Amino acid sequence: MKLIRFGQPGFEKPGIELNGTRYDVSHLIRDYEEQFFANGELQKLKSTFESATANQVSPDIRLGEPIKRPGKIICIGLNYRKHAEESGMECPKEPVVFFKATSAIIGPNDDIVIPKNSKKTDWEVELAVVIGKRANYISEEDALDYVAGYLVHNDVSEREFQIEKGGQWVKGKSCDTFAPLGPYLVTKDEISDPNNLKLWLKVNGNKVQDGSTNDFIFKVQHVVSYLSQFMSLMPGDVISTGTPHGVGLGFDPPVFLKDGDVVELGVEGLGVAKQHVKNWAPTT
């Protein structure tokens, strides 16, 4: 099942996409948020939804992020061997963990805004995992039992803020619009192996990232289990599993996003997103 949220920012409704057609399910559930997953409403939705009784949604309507404000976004850095190489770093012995502010979340086709004073805004296509039930101290063998599904994430990053200003990476990861999610959340039953998915990203039509999650240093099961040793993974939480090689920082010389650029990205089985890049401007 593909879960979507549609409508204007702040007023999205829950829906699903089935065989290319979008349906409104706001008459069945409130929204895709923590309680939806915690209370087992995903299974209820699967069993009660009937396309004949649901209103169709225009294919032209805006898609919002597929999850309503998750409790946290946890990111894994340097989780692809080739990306670690292009970054000039050794493969980590344990997962590199950092957080991304949930205020950075936008819909899959919303604009990316280059922050004020930014010089090095970069792209990162990633497979993101959505947690389906609370997880504490779980094993790798049981890890996928705690997953609700998967989605596309562009882990937009400002490299000067991230690397050159000291402290933690979160400064370069959490600017407004730096977490486009979607187009939809695909439930785990539709993805046979999250550790063998193709993913790609284009800038202005030129493919710059073309990888596969089979290059993971730490597989999805390991990441979910590992994180659960240090914190409660809550229903609706998003875990972004890292990016393959081909980020702008890795070019010689480096290449970064600029006003007017168009970014397209996708993950096998999870759909495609497209974002236009704009410079920051003060609100009036």
N, C-alpha and C positions, 0 to 999 in steps of 0.2 A: 504494500500500500504506500502511496505517495501522499504525504501530508503537506498542505500548503496553507498560507495565510494571505489574505488578499484585502485590498482596500487602501485608503489613504493612510499615511504614517500616523500612528497613534489610534487608528480606528479600524484596524484589521479584524477580519472575521476568519474563523477556521474553515478549511475546506479540504477536499482531497482531489487528486487528479487520477482519473481512471481511463485507460485506453485513450489518452490524449484529451479527454474532456474534463473540465473542472466543475466541481459541485460544491455548493454551500452546505456545511454540516453544522451551522450555528444553532440549528433547532435540536441537535442531538447532544452537543457538548458546549461548554463555555469557551474554552480556548486550549491551546497546546502549551500548558504551563506545568509547573512541578506537580500539582495535585492531579492533573490529568494522567500523568505517568504513574504516580504513586498509588493511585486508586484503581489501577487496572482498567482505565477507561479506553485504552488503546484496543484491547481485546473486545470490549463492549462495542466500540465503534465498528470494528471489523464485522461483528456478528449482526449488528442492527442496521447498518447502512444499506439502503436500497436506492439505486439510481432513479427508479421510477417515481419515487416520492420526494426527491431532492431537487432543488432549484439549480439549474446550470449557471455557471459564472462566465462572463464574457472572457474570451481568450486575450483580450486587449487590456484587461484590468491590471493594475499594478500588483505585483507580488511583494509581500513583506517577508521578513525573516520567518522561517518555518516554526520557530519556537518563540513564545513570548518571554522576553527578558529572563534568560536562564540565571541561576544563582551564581554561576562562575564559568569563565572560559579558561581552561588550563591548556597550555601549549607546551609542546615538546620541541626543543631546539636540536639542530644538527642530527636528525634522525634518519638521514639518507647518506649512504657512504659517499656518493659522488658529490653531494652538496657539502659535506664536511671537507672533501678534497678541494673544491673550488673556493672554500672559505679559508683555506690554508690552516685548517685545524685537524687535530687527530680525532678519530672516532671516539666518542665518549664511552667510558666504562659503565656508566649508569645514565639513565635518561636525564637530559638537561630540562629542567622544569621552570616555567615562568607563567605569569598570569597576564591576561588581557582584560581591560575594563569592559564591562558589558555595555557601557554607554557608547562604545565604538560600533555596536551592531547596527547594520542597515539591511535593506532588502537586497536580493541578488542582482538587481539591475539598477539600483540607485547610484547616484554619482559618488565617486571618491573625491574628497576635497583635500588638496595638498595643504598641510597646516601652515599657519603663519610662521615665517622665518625658516621654513623647510628648504633644504637644498638636496636632500637625498631620499626622496620617497620611493620605495621599492615595492615589488610585487612578490607574492608567494602563493601558489596554488597548493591546497592541502586537503587531505581527507579528514573530516571531522567526525567524531563519534559522539552520539547522544546517549546519556545514561538513562536507563529505564526504571531502575529501582535502587534504593540506597545500598551502597557497597562499602563494607569495612573489612579489611584484612582477608580479602578473597584470594583464591589461588588462580593461577593462569588457566588451569583446566576448567574452572567455573566462570571465567571472566566474561565470556560472550553471553552468559545467561543474564547479565546485568546491563546489557546493551539494548536500547530501544531501536536504534537505527543509525543511519549515516547521512551526511550531507557535504556539500562543497563549501569550502571556506577560502577566501582570499585573505591571507594573513598579511595585510598591508603593513609596511614597516618603514619608519624613518630612520635610516642608518646612522646619521649623525647623532640624533637623539638617543638611539639605542646603544651605540658603541663608543662614541667620542665624548659624551657628557658624563661618563662615570656612573657608578651605581648600578641599578638593575635594568634589565632590558625593557621593563614595562613602559618606560617613558617613550620609547620608540615604537611601541605596539598599540597604544591605547588612544591615539588621537581620534576625534570624531570621524566616523565613516570608515575606520580602518578594519572593520570586521563584516564585510558582506557575507551573508549566509544564504544558501539555497542554490537553486530555485525551490527545492522541496526536501523534506526529510523522508528518506526511503527506509522503510522498516527492514529489520535485519533478515527477515525471511527471504527477501529478494536479492540479497548479496551473499553468494555462497562462500566467498573467501575475501575478506577485506584486505588481506596481505598479498593480493595479486590483482590489483586494479590499475589500469592505465590512467594517468592524469596529465593534463597539459595546460598551457597558458600562452596566449598570443597578445602582443602589443602592436596595435595598428596593423593587424593582419599577419604579422610575422611571428611564427612559433618560436618562443624563447625557452619554454620549459616543455619537456617531453619525456616523462618518466613513468615509473611503475612502483607501486608499493612493495613489490618484491625486492626493492633495494633498501627496505627498512633495516636499520640496525636493531631496533626493538619493535617487535610485532605488536599489533593491537592488543592481543591477550596479555602480553607482558606489561604494556603501558598501563592498561586498566588495573591489573593486579598491583603493579608497583605503586601507583598513585593511591590506591586504597589502603596502603600501609601507613600513609602519612596524614590522610584527611578523609572525611566522609565524602564519598561521591554521591551526590543527591540526584533524584529524578529530574531530568531536564538539563543537567550540567552538560557542557560541551567540552570535549577533549580534542584539540587539534594536533595532529600526529606528525607534523613536520612537513618540509617542502623538498622536492627533488632539485637537482642542479638546474642552473639557468636563471638564477635571480640576477637583477641588474648589478648588484655589488660584485658579482663574479666575472663580469665582462672586463676586458682590457682594451681601453679604459672603461671604468664603470659607466653604466647607463641608468638613468633614473627617470621616473615619470614626470611629465610636464603638462601644462594646461592644454587641453584639446586631445590628449591621447585617449585611445579606446582599448580597454582590456577585456579580453574574452577568455574564459577558463571553464574547464569541466573535468569531471571524474567519471570514469566508466560506470554506467548504471545509475548515476546520480544527477544527470542533467548538466546543463550549460548555463552560465551566467555571463552578463555583459555589463561593464561599468564604464561610464565616461569620466574623465579626469578633469577637475576644475581647480583653479587657484582659490585659496581662501579669500574671502572678502568680508568686511565687517557688516553686521546686520544693521538695518536702519530702524 
